[in-house]
Amino acid sequence: MPQAKQLRVCPSITAHQECKNRRMMRDAFLLDPDLIFLNHGSFGACPREVFEQYQRWQLELERNPVEFLGRRSGLLLAEARAALADYLGASSEDLVFVPNATTGVNIVARSLDLQPGDEILGTDHEYGACDATWERECQRVGAHYRRVLLPLPFKPEEFAARMMAEVSPRTKLIFASHITSTTALILPVAELCQRAHAAGIPTLIDGAHAPGQMALDLQEVGADFYTGNCHKWMCAPKGAAFMHVQPARHSTIEATVVSWGYVAGEGGHTGFDAYTGRSMLERRLQWQGTRDLAAYLTVPAAISFQARHDWLQQRKRCHDWACATLHKALARNRLEPVAPDHAYAQMVPIPVRATDAEGLRQRLFEQHRIEVPVTQHGPHTFVRLSVQAYNTQAELDALLAALAEAGV
């Protein structure tokens, strides 16, 4: 059985240098060197130096937990948010850290004043955990979660109009992914938000996969609520994500955990001053009892790592390699792409002729040491390929060879 370290062979001088650069980048991460890791999209991967910074923050907390959490954490979190805000094209006053994007979706869902008969409008490409959030919340109050069909092949230019055509007088909020999970499609959410606002309907965008995988300016997106992960494509430690709320919506947000943030600054005495005088949004969502803040505080280190490694060029190269691999697979299995290349970033869905998605995933991992998800959407089965800066052409070729061997 071929091992990942045996597959990195570069056939030319140019390819050799590229391979060397990619192996140096791979060495900067903590990934198993014998693993062909083509699944950055699921949980990300953290560079060694960023992870070490994460551990330093944890050690500093333990040296004096009362000082760190009670007296320093407010300022430290504000500094981390400022770096993140600059990266996202946002104001730090409109940002709060959350553990993951699904938490952000839950916060908005619990904060809406949903009434019986109200409607949340989503798409049929949403992440399953978020579907579950809306289904449960709507069921609780007698509202409805309705998903608009986005047929494949996907036509980006038709997306916003298709969504708005399904709006009804009972539509309370429009929910959509920026990059879909199962199908890896970039949805034109800025146009959707613009049209929704013109109709007086608020929007929530699930940006779990967007930060770090594509250029992102939250002011240009214009969503009322936007939540995204830092621990995926930004390469921060696990448990680092954010929620962005437009200023006019701050007062509508309720934390899913009621704690000292509902007392500090509102006439109560807490004995701690870390959050005194800060915004309602920050107090309520950021100060929720004792927890490890190290992942949040390490986000600036992840941003710095990418800046020092020319991440704009890295993203472009990864997109090009991902699309090239997609088309090589399609040329062999004679299937059609489900979207144009510009509808993808660093993830692409490779259509395959397979009905047992989990069986194919297991075969790729157990026989070839390739870590890659196999997803399904309606009648379609995809190998969802993620290409990150540490991947090599030989690894992509190994995936193609393994798919050919599997006859899919």
N, C-alpha and C positions, 0 to 999 in steps of 0.2 A: 504494500500500500504506500503510495507516494506521500511524503511528509511535506509540510509547507516550506521548510527550510531547503528542501531539495528541488523546489519548483522555481526558485528565483534565479533563472538563467537568462542573461541578456545577450541577444544575438549580434549586436553591433556596438561600435564605440559610443554612438549617441545613446542607444538604449542602455549600454553599460553604465554610463554616467547617470542616466535617469534612475536606473535600478539602484545604484549606489546611494543616490539622494533619498530615494524612497526607503531604503533599508536604514539609513541614518534617522529618518523620521520615525520609522517603526521602532527603532531603539529608544527613541524619546518617549515612547509610550510603555505601558506595563503589560501589554498583551503577550500571551503565550507565543513564543517564537515558532512553535510547531503547529500553530493554528492559522488557517486562512480565514481571516476575520472580515467578512463582507456584510456585516450586520451592525454597522455603527448606528443605524437609525433606531434600533430598539432601545438601547440604554446608553449609547455613547461610549466613549473611552477617554480616560483622563491621562494627560501627559505626566510623566514622572515628576517633573519639577513642580507642576501644579498640585499634584497629590501631596508632595512633600510640604508645600505651603499650607495645604489643608491640615496636615498633621501638626504643623507648628501652631496654627490657630487653636487646635484642640488642646495642645499642651499648655499654651498660654492661658486658656480658660481655666484649666485645672489648677494652675498655680495660685490663683485667688479668684474662685468662682463668684464671690460677692462683688468684688471690684469689677470684674469683667462683665458680668451680666447686669449688675445693679447700677453701675456708674459709668461704664465705658461703652456698653453695647449700642446705645442710641447713636453716638457719634460714629462708631465704627460702621454700623449699618448704613448711616447716611453717606459716608465716604464711598462705600461699595456701591450704593445705589447711584451715586453721582457718576461713577465710571460706567455703570451699566446704562444709565440714561444717555450719556454721550454716545455710546455704541449703538443705541437703538433710535436715536433721533427723537428723544423725549425729554420731558422735564422730570427731574428726580422726585419732585413733590407729587407726581401722579403715579409713581411706581411703588410697589411693595413686593417683598420677597415672599414666595410660597414654596412648598416642597416640590410641587410638580404642576404641570398644566391642568391635569384633571382636578386638582384642588381648586385652581382658579375658576374652572367651569362650575364646580359645586358652589363656590362662594356666590357667584352671580345667580345661579339657579335658586339658592336659598334666599337671596336678597330681593328677588322679584316679587311683587305683590300680585301673584297669579290668582285669578278668580275662576270659578267653574265656567267652562266654555271657552276660556282663553286658549290661545294657540302659540306654540313655539314652532317656528319654521326652520328646519334643517335640511340636510341633503342625505342621500342614501350612501354616501362615502365616508360617513363620520366614524371616529374611533369608537369601538364597542363600549368602553367604559363611560364615555360621555353620552352615548345613546342611553345607557342604563341610568345615568344621572337624570336625564330629561324625562325618561319614561317613568321613573319612580316619583319624581317631583310632580309631574303632571297628574299621575294617578292619585297622589295624595290629596290634591285639591280639586280634582275633577276637570283638569285642563287637558289639552291634547298636544302630543308631539307628532308633527307631520313632516315626513322626509320627502323632499322633491327628488324625482328621478333625474339623474345626470347620466344619460346613456353613453355607452362606449361604442365607437371611438368618441373621445371627449373633444368638444369644440369650445376652446376658451372664450371665443368672441361671443358665444351665445349664453354664457353662464349667468351673468347678472340679470339679463332680460328673462331668462327661464325662471330664476328665483323670484323675481318681482311679479311675474305673471301669476304666481301662486299665493300672493299676499291676499289676505281677507280682512274684513273689519275687526276680526278677533285676534289678529296677529299681534302678539305682545312683544316678540323679539325675534330677530333673525340670527341664526347660529350657523357658522361654517368654519371648516378648517382652512388654514392658509396653504398648507401642504397636507394632502390626505395621507393616512397611514397605510391602508391596504393597497391603494393604487398609485401612491407617490405623485399625485397630480398637484401642480401649483394652481390654485383657484384665484381668479382675478378679484380679490376681496376689496381692493380700494374702490373699484367701480361699483361693487355691490353696496358698500357702505355709503357711497355718495348718493346712490339712488334710494337707499333705504332712508337716509336722513331727509331727503326731499319729500318722502312720504310720511315723515314723522315717526319712523320705527327705529328703535335702538338696535344695535348690532353687537354681537359677541363673536370674536374670532379666536379659534383655537390654533395658536401658533406653535404647537409642540415641536414641530420639525423645522420651523423657519429660521430662528436666530442662529447664525453661524453657517447656515447652508445657503443663504441668499442675502443680498443687500436688503436691509430693513430700516424703514423710517416710519415710526409709528404715527407721526403727525400726518404724513402723506396717506397712510392707510386709513386713518380717520375713524376707526372703530370706537364705539362708546366704551367697550371693554375688550381688552386683548390680553391673552395669557400665553406664555411661552416658556419653554425649558432652556435653561443654561447648561444642563448636564448632558444634553445630546450633542448637537453639532457645534456648540461653543466650547465643548470639552472641559467644562467645569466639573467638580465632584458631584456624585449622585445626591439628589435632594436639593438642588439649586434651581429655582424657577422664579418667575415673576408674574405679576398682574399689573396691567396698566389701565387706569381709569380716568376718563376725561373729567376735568374739574367739575363740570356741572352735575356729574353723577356720583361724586364722592359721598354725599350724604345718604345715598340710597344703598350703600354697601354695608351689609351686616356680616360680621365674622361668624364662621361656623363654630368657633369656640369663644365663649364670652369669658373674658378674664380682666386683668387689671387695666387693659386698654380702654375699658368702658368706664373707669373711675378716674384715672390720672388726667388732670387738666379739666375735670368737670366738677370740681368742688370737693373731691374726695382726697384723702391722704393715704398714700401707699407705702411710704417709707423708702421709696426708690425714686430717683430723679432721671433715669435714663430716657424717659419718653415725655417728661413734663414739657408742655408748651408746644409739642409737635402737632401735626395735623390729625384730624379725626381719623382719616383713612389709615395713616401710619399707626396711630395708637391702637386702633381696634384690631388691625390685622397683623401687626408686627410683634406686639407684646402679648403673648399668649402663654405665659407660664414658662417653666424651665425647659429649655431645649438647646440642642447643639446648633450654634449659629455658624460653625466653621465653614460649611459648604457655601453659604451666602457670602461670607467675607473673602472667599477665595475666587469669586467671580472676576475681580480685577486682574488676578494673576493669569487666568485663562484668556482674558482679552489681550493681555500683554504678550502671552506666548504666541497667539495667532498673529499679532501685529509684527512681531519679530521674525516670523516665518512667512511673510508675504502671502497672507491667507487669501487675498483677492485672486492672486494667480493660482494658488492651490485649488480654490473652488472651481475656477474655470477649467483647469486641467482635469479635475475629477469629473466635472459634468461631461466634458468631451470624451473621456475614457468610458464613462458609464453608457453614454449614448452609442459609442462605437461598439461596445460589447453587446448592447441590445440588438443592434442591427446585424451583427455577426450571427447571433443566435437565431434571429428571424430569417436570415438568408438560408440557414440550414433547415429549420423546422417548417419553413414556408407559412408562418403565421403573420398576422398584421399587427403593427403597433396600435396601442389604444389612444395615443395622443401624439402631437408633433413634438419634436425634441425640445422646443422652447417651453413646453409645459412641464418640464422636469428640471430639477436642480442636480443634486448629487445622488439621488435615488432614482432608479428606473424600474418599472414592472416588466419583467421579461415573460411574455405569454408562453406557456408550455402546454403540451398535451398530456395532462396528468389529472386524474380524478382523486387520487389519494395524496392530498397535500402534505399531511404529516408524515406519510410513508416516504415521500420524496425528500422531505427535510431530513429525516433520520438517515436515509441512505447517503445523502451528501455529507452529513457530519460523520457518520460511523465509518464509511468506506473511504472518504477523501479528506476528512478533517476540515471541511468547509462549513463555516458557521454562516448560514444565510437563511432568512425566513421564506417560507412558501405560503402565499396568501391566496385567498379566494374572494371573488366578488361576483355574485350571481353565477352564471355558467363559466366564468373565467377563472383560470388558475395562473398565478404569477410566481416567479422567483423574484422577490423584491431585492434587487442588488443595491447596496450602498457602497459608494467609493469614497474613501477618505484619503488624506494626504499620505498616510503610511502604506497604502496598497500599491502593489506592483503590477505591471502588465502580465507577468508570469502567473500571478494569482488569478487574474481575470481569465487568462487562457485556461488555467486549471478548471475554473468553473465551467467554461464552455465545453471542455473535454469531458467533464463529469456529466453534464447534461446530455451530450451526445451518447455517451456510454449508457445512460439510463433510457435512451430512446425517446426523450421528451422534447 
